Amino acid sequence: MNFYIILVIIIISSFGTTANFVSAEVDLNDIEFLETGILDTSKNQFHISNEITIREFFNGNIIRVSGQTIEGFPYITYSKILDNKINTHGMIFINGQFVNLSFEEKQNQKEIDTEKKEDIVILVQYTQRVYSENFAKLEIKIFDSQQNKLNNFYQNYGYVLNADIEIIVMGEDNQEFYSSSGVTNSKGYYETEFWLPENSKRETLTVTINADNENSKSSKILQIFNLGRVPSDSGP
């Protein structure tokens, strides 16, 4: 059932509180990614941040949502509202190219979830911005997605041990900057770090993390910003 809501939105959902500014006669719960806070491509999943702008066009029949994911990728979506149905399309900008977002209805999701009882989720803490002559660090935890539905990095149960981990870091020239592989320990944990040399240029590094075990596999894409040399007028 539709309801009237003023956007300044205070969207209370699984991903936090967000503020913005238009008005539309639409049930926001029907725009699924605003409720879940998750965007999907055919290969990867991203979490939207509080950097979000929502605009209304054609008397509320078109809702445009743009912003940036927590992982650092800008995106834009358009939702067409017709006969109480919402059809959403959009793109996300990854590693210098636009990638289509997927908003297919998951009619068989319950059956899929049953088949994948031990599906896994990749959670990461990492250095987002780093100057030359410093290390960029990645801390990775792999969980059973059914036991860590809130994607809590610090949860102390539901670990997936002995999962194979592969990490590939690519520069803007599509050349490999760094790679690492290994397995998670008894707490589903794996860490690595890589050095940014003195002569490294300012660029955005794209990090792909792949994880798999006997039952399932998952992947995640992040961005690390190489800021180059420390400015000469910077403090210690």
C-alpha positions as CSV (number, residue, x, y, z in Angstrom):
1,M,0.0,0.0,0.0
2,N,1.5,3.3,-1.1
3,F,2.0,6.1,1.4
4,Y,3.0,9.8,1.1
5,I,6.5,10.5,2.4
6,I,8.5,13.7,2.5
7,L,12.1,13.3,1.4
8,V,13.9,14.9,3.5
9,I,13.9,11.1,3.9
10,I,14.7,9.6,7.2
11,I,15.1,6.1,5.9
12,I,15.3,3.8,8.8
13,S,16.5,0.6,7.3
14,S,19.2,-2.1,7.7
15,F,21.9,0.2,6.5
16,G,21.4,3.2,8.8
17,T,19.8,6.7,8.7
18,T,19.9,8.8,5.6
19,A,18.7,12.3,5.0
20,N,17.6,13.9,1.7
21,F,15.1,16.1,-0.1
22,V,12.2,15.5,-2.5
23,S,8.6,14.4,-2.2
24,A,7.0,11.4,-3.9
25,E,4.0,9.2,-3.4
26,V,5.7,5.9,-3.3
27,D,6.3,3.0,-0.9
28,L,10.0,3.1,-0.4
29,N,10.0,-0.5,0.8
30,D,9.2,-1.5,-2.8
31,I,12.5,0.0,-4.0
32,E,14.3,-2.9,-2.6
33,F,17.9,-1.7,-2.5
34,L,16.8,1.3,-0.4
35,E,15.4,-1.1,2.2
36,T,18.2,-3.5,2.2
37,G,21.1,-1.1,1.5
38,I,22.6,-3.6,-1.0
39,L,23.3,-3.2,-4.7
40,D,24.2,-6.2,-6.9
41,T,25.9,-6.7,-10.2
42,S,26.1,-10.1,-11.9
43,K,29.3,-10.8,-10.0
44,N,29.5,-8.7,-6.9
45,Q,27.6,-7.1,-4.1
46,F,28.0,-3.5,-2.7
47,H,26.6,-1.6,0.3
48,I,25.2,1.9,-0.2
49,S,26.5,4.6,2.1
50,N,24.8,7.7,3.6
51,E,26.1,9.7,0.6
52,I,22.8,9.5,-1.3
53,T,20.6,11.9,-3.3
54,I,17.0,11.1,-4.3
55,R,15.1,13.2,-6.9
56,E,11.6,13.0,-8.3
57,F,10.6,13.5,-11.9
58,F,7.3,13.4,-13.9
59,N,5.1,13.9,-10.8
60,G,6.8,11.1,-8.9
61,N,6.6,8.5,-11.7
62,I,10.4,8.4,-11.9
63,I,12.7,8.3,-8.9
64,R,16.4,8.9,-9.4
65,V,18.8,7.7,-6.7
66,S,22.5,8.5,-6.9
67,G,25.3,8.2,-4.4
68,Q,28.4,6.2,-3.5
69,T,28.8,2.8,-2.0
70,I,30.7,2.1,1.2
71,E,33.4,0.5,-1.0
72,G,33.9,3.8,-2.8
73,F,32.1,3.3,-6.1
74,P,29.6,5.9,-7.5
75,Y,26.2,4.6,-8.8
76,I,23.0,5.9,-10.2
77,T,19.6,4.3,-10.5
78,Y,16.2,5.1,-12.0
79,S,13.0,3.6,-10.7
80,K,9.8,3.9,-12.9
81,I,6.5,3.7,-11.0
82,L,3.6,2.5,-13.1
83,D,0.3,0.8,-12.0
84,N,1.7,0.3,-8.5
85,K,4.7,-1.5,-9.9
86,I,8.3,-0.4,-9.7
87,N,10.9,-1.2,-12.3
88,T,14.5,-0.2,-11.5
89,H,17.6,0.1,-13.7
90,G,21.0,1.5,-12.9
91,M,24.8,1.5,-13.3
92,I,27.8,1.5,-11.0
93,F,31.3,2.9,-12.0
94,I,34.0,0.3,-11.3
95,N,37.7,0.5,-12.4
96,G,37.0,3.1,-15.1
97,Q,33.9,1.6,-16.6
98,F,30.2,1.5,-16.1
99,V,28.7,-1.9,-15.0
100,N,25.0,-2.6,-15.0
101,L,23.3,-3.2,-11.7
102,S,21.0,-6.2,-11.3
103,F,17.5,-5.7,-9.9
104,E,15.9,-9.0,-11.0
105,E,13.2,-10.3,-8.6
106,K,14.5,-13.3,-6.7
107,Q,11.4,-15.4,-6.9
108,N,13.2,-18.6,-6.0
109,Q,15.4,-17.0,-3.3
110,K,14.0,-19.3,-0.6
111,E,14.8,-22.3,-2.6
112,I,18.3,-21.0,-3.4
113,D,18.9,-20.2,0.3
114,T,17.9,-23.8,1.1
115,E,20.4,-25.2,-1.4
116,K,23.2,-22.9,-0.1
117,K,23.0,-23.5,3.6
118,E,26.7,-22.8,3.9
119,D,26.9,-19.8,1.7
120,I,29.7,-17.4,2.7
121,V,30.1,-13.7,3.1
122,I,33.4,-11.6,2.9
123,L,33.8,-8.8,5.4
124,V,36.8,-6.5,5.1
125,Q,38.6,-3.8,7.1
126,Y,41.3,-2.1,5.1
127,T,43.4,1.0,4.5
128,Q,41.2,3.2,2.2
129,R,43.7,6.0,1.6
130,V,47.5,5.7,1.8
131,Y,50.6,7.7,0.8
132,S,53.7,6.4,-0.9
133,E,56.3,4.7,1.2
134,N,53.6,3.1,3.4
135,F,51.8,-0.2,3.7
136,A,48.1,-0.7,2.7
137,K,46.6,-3.4,4.9
138,L,43.7,-5.7,4.3
139,E,42.0,-7.7,7.1
140,I,39.5,-10.2,5.9
141,K,36.9,-12.4,7.7
142,I,34.8,-15.1,6.1
143,F,31.4,-15.9,7.8
144,D,28.5,-18.2,7.1
145,S,26.1,-15.7,5.7
146,Q,23.2,-17.4,7.5
147,Q,24.9,-16.8,10.9
148,N,26.0,-13.3,10.2
149,K,23.1,-11.6,8.5
150,L,24.1,-8.1,9.9
151,N,27.5,-8.3,8.3
152,N,29.2,-7.6,11.6
153,F,33.0,-7.9,11.2
154,Y,33.4,-8.3,15.0
155,Q,30.9,-11.1,15.5
156,N,32.6,-13.9,17.4
157,Y,30.8,-16.9,15.8
158,G,29.8,-18.3,12.4
159,Y,33.4,-18.2,11.0
160,V,34.3,-20.2,7.9
161,L,37.8,-21.7,8.5
162,N,40.1,-23.1,5.8
163,A,38.4,-21.0,3.1
164,D,40.7,-20.3,0.1
165,I,41.4,-16.6,-0.3
166,E,42.7,-14.9,-3.4
167,I,43.5,-11.1,-3.6
168,I,44.3,-9.2,-6.8
169,V,45.1,-5.5,-6.8
170,M,45.0,-3.7,-10.1
171,G,46.3,-0.3,-11.1
172,E,44.5,2.2,-13.3
173,D,46.6,0.9,-16.3
174,N,44.9,-2.6,-15.7
175,Q,48.3,-4.0,-14.7
176,E,48.6,-6.2,-11.6
177,F,50.0,-4.1,-8.7
178,Y,49.9,-6.9,-6.0
179,S,48.4,-10.3,-5.4
180,S,48.2,-12.7,-2.4
181,S,46.6,-16.0,-1.6
182,G,46.1,-18.3,1.4
183,V,43.5,-19.8,3.7
184,T,41.5,-18.5,6.6
185,N,42.4,-19.5,10.2
186,S,40.2,-21.0,12.9
187,K,38.4,-17.6,13.2
188,G,37.8,-17.2,9.5
189,Y,40.5,-14.6,9.4
190,Y,43.1,-13.7,6.7
191,E,45.3,-10.6,6.4
192,T,47.8,-9.2,4.0
193,E,49.5,-5.9,3.3
194,F,51.4,-4.4,0.4
195,W,54.0,-1.6,0.1
196,L,53.5,1.5,-2.0
197,P,57.0,2.5,-3.2
198,E,58.4,6.0,-3.1
199,N,57.9,6.6,-6.9
200,S,54.3,5.3,-7.0
201,K,51.9,7.6,-8.8
202,R,48.6,8.9,-7.5
203,E,45.9,6.4,-8.6
204,T,42.9,4.4,-7.6
205,L,43.7,0.7,-7.0
206,T,41.0,-1.8,-7.5
207,V,41.1,-4.7,-5.1
208,T,39.3,-8.0,-5.9
209,I,38.8,-10.6,-3.1
210,N,37.7,-14.1,-4.0
211,A,36.8,-16.7,-1.3
212,D,35.6,-20.2,-1.7
213,N,35.3,-23.5,0.2
214,E,33.8,-26.9,-0.6
215,N,30.2,-25.5,-0.5
216,S,30.2,-22.1,-2.0
217,K,32.2,-19.1,-3.2
218,S,31.9,-15.3,-3.0
219,S,33.8,-12.2,-4.2
220,K,34.1,-8.6,-3.3
221,I,35.5,-5.5,-4.9
222,L,37.1,-2.5,-3.0
223,Q,39.0,0.6,-3.9
224,I,42.2,1.9,-2.3
225,F,43.3,5.4,-3.1
226,N,47.1,5.8,-3.5
227,L,47.7,9.5,-2.7
228,G,51.3,9.6,-3.9
229,R,53.9,11.6,-2.0
230,V,53.1,13.1,1.3
231,P,52.6,16.9,0.6
232,S,55.7,18.9,1.7
233,D,53.7,21.2,3.9
234,S,52.0,18.3,5.8
235,G,52.6,17.9,9.5
236,P,54.1,14.8,11.0
